[in-house]
Amino acid sequence: MSEFVTGVTFGGSEWTPAYVTDINQKTCIGCGRCFKVCPRDVFDLVEKADVLDADDFDDDYGDFEDDDDNSMVMSIKNKLDCIGCEACSKVCPKSCFTHEHKQAA
């Protein structure tokens, strides 16, 4: 028996899901690709200023306190709904995601 939770594809191949555990909001550009591809409503876009200190804001996007444009970043809304497909990581242009395998009971 595997030490991790495993699944089986339609073709019968075994695979080990890796569940999202963290998003690096400092590098997230708020593109929303992960949000669009996630089948389980795991993510939510939030204002960058609400989750990061001004010192952590990436200078490539300007000073968010004086900007009329609200910069957004992704956050984990429903971590327990993740099915471990890793689609979010596959579409993320900034490699913001951390995933872990779940220990089998």
N, C-alpha and C positions, 0 to 999 in steps of 0.2 A: 504494500500500500504506500502511496506517495505521502511525503511529509507535507505537501501543499495541496490545497484544493485544486482539482483538475476538472476539465470539461472534455467533451467529445464533439468534434465537428460532425456535420451531416455525413461526411465521407468516412467517419470512423476514426479519424486521427485524434489522438489525445493532445490537449494543450493546457497550459497552466496560465490562468488569467492573472493579470497584474493590475491591482486596484490603485486608483489615483489617491495619493496621500498628501500631496502638497503642490502648490503653484508658486513659482518664484515671481511675485508681483513686481519686483524691481526690474525684471527683464521683459515682462509681459507688455505687449503693445496694444492690447485691447482690440485685436482684429476680429474677434468673435468666431474664428474658424472652429475652435473646440466646441463652443456653444452650439453651433449649427450641426456639427457631426455627432454630438452625443445623443444617443437614443433614450437616455434615462433622466434628463433634467437635473444633472449633477451640478451644473455651473450657473453663475449669475454674473452679469457685468455690474461693476460698482465704480463709483468715482475714485480715481487714483488718490485724490487728496484725502479721502476718508479712511484709507488703509495704510498710507505711507507718510512718513515724515518728510518735510520739505527737503532735507538733506539726502533722502533716498530717491528722490525723483530724478529720473534720467535726464540730464541736461540736453540730450538730443531733441527733446520735445518741448523745451522752453520752460519758463517759470510758471508753474500752474496756478500760483496765487494771483497773478496779474492777467492771466489768460482768460478771455471770454469763453473759449472752447473748453468744455469739461472733458478732460482726458479720462478714459475708462481703462480698467484692468479687470481681468477675470478673477472670480473668487469661487471657492467650493461651497455650494449651497446645500446639496444633499449627498454627502460623502457615502452614506450607507446604501444609496441607490446605484452606485457604480457596479457595472458587471465585469469590469476588468478587460475590456476589449482593446484598450490602448489607442483607440481611434483619435483621441484628443492629442496624444503625443505625435502621432503620425502626421497630423496636419499643422502642428504648431511650428511656425517659422523661427521661433526663438528658443526652442527646447526648454520650456518653462516647467515641465511636469516631472514629478517624482512619483514612481509607482512601486508597490510592494506586492509580493505574493502573500496569500493568506494561509496560515498554518491550518492543516486539516485537524478536525476535532478528534 
